[in-house]
Amino acid sequence: KAGVTQTPRYLIKTRGQQVTLSCSPISGHRSVSWYQQTPGQGLQFLFEYFSETQRNKGNFPGRFSGRQFSNSRSEMNVSTLELGDSALYLCASSFQGQPNQPQHFGDGTRLSIL
Amino acid sequence: AQSVSQHNHHVILSEAASLELGCNYSYGGTVNLFWYVQYPGQHLQLLLKYFSGDPLVKGIKGFEAEFIKSKFSFNLRKPSVQWSDTAEYFCAVNGFGSGNTGKLIFGQGTTLQVKP
């Protein structure tokens, strides 16, 4: 069974640009969550999608948005990029996003802002 | 505020030494508890989880953790570490009144370095 796939693996952008990251969950998984990982703040929850609906959202500005498609694939968009957005962005999937279901993580997309 | 705290940021051990990594969370309601591990260059992997029942849970690679509700703790243990256990370890909690979702709150992580 293929794991969670994130593309691209690496991105370099400049301030003010926007970026879209993609995540394909494990087959059959309907919940997709996104996390930001930085050395200073650790792993922080961005948002969770289930059945194409955002079900939960973390404390990030509106520049961070996402969506989920009918095949459960998800995209995350960051607009007006800032230097502080440099981070590893992780996607995780679970069967139905129930609290007692483990999240399965992808390798992440490393975003660097110049 | 809902939070997860890992006491040790960087631990250095020799092979065969025993390991205990501390994890505390700040919420009195029902929680689900996880330990994840991130080996160098690899993605986060689930080590073990606790939902209910026996508070002593066993995971992969000889790891175990004990849930102590009165102390809001979920400490990770391994009797004898190996060089291959060198990795970053994250405690994570789901619950905190977040409803029926998969949202995880992570601790800051502990980097474990095992010397051969």
Interface residues (C-beta under 8 A of the other chain):
Chain A: G3 V4 S31 S33 Y35 G42 L43 Q44 F45 E48 F50 R55 N56 G58 L90 A92 S94 G97 Q98 P99 N100 Q101 P102 Q103 H104 F105 G106 D107 G108
Chain B: N32 F34 Y36 Q42 H43 L44 Q45 L46 K49 F51 F90 A92 N94 G95 S98 G99 N100 T101 G102 K103 L104 I105 F106 G107 Q108 G109
